[in-house]
Each structure stands twice: as structure tokens, then as C-alpha cells.
Amino acid sequence: MEPRKSGVGIFIGAGIVATIFLEALATGVLDRWAYNDDMPRLPVLGTGLMPMIQWPVIPPLVLWFVRRQIGTSSPK
């Protein structure tokens, strides 16, 4: 019910590292897709900005939503 900030930070950090690696692999070596010219990219890494922004936004929202649902549905 009360995740530690360090645990959430490690989770988000691991997600960011995995995103950088997998995006580089998919757009480089494997040539699975390419970014559209409209996709802003990180200068040094070349990773798309949108996949990177998802990590600090979505996991905390999910944790908040789940904690809210569990808190309201638990028996009193």
C-alpha cells in the first residue's frame, strides 16, 4: 500500500534503461522500425522522447490508481 520512493525510483530507472536499450536495438541492429521525422529524439542517445516520457508518468499514475482502488475496496 505504501511503496518506498527508492523502490519506485529503481523501477522507473530500470524501465528507462530497458527502453533505451530496446529502442536502440529495434531501430538499429534489428531494423524493426524507424522513428518518424516528427518524433523528437534525445540528442546523444537518439531514443524517441515519447517512450522516455512514459516512464516517469505512467508507473506513478498506475501506483496511485491501484492504491486508491485497493484502499476503497478493502473490507472495514
Secondary structure, DSSP 4 states (H G I P E B T S, - for coil): ----HHHHHHHHHHHHHHHHHHHHHHHTTS------TTS-B-TTT--BHHHHHHHHHHHHHHHHHHHHHHHHHS--
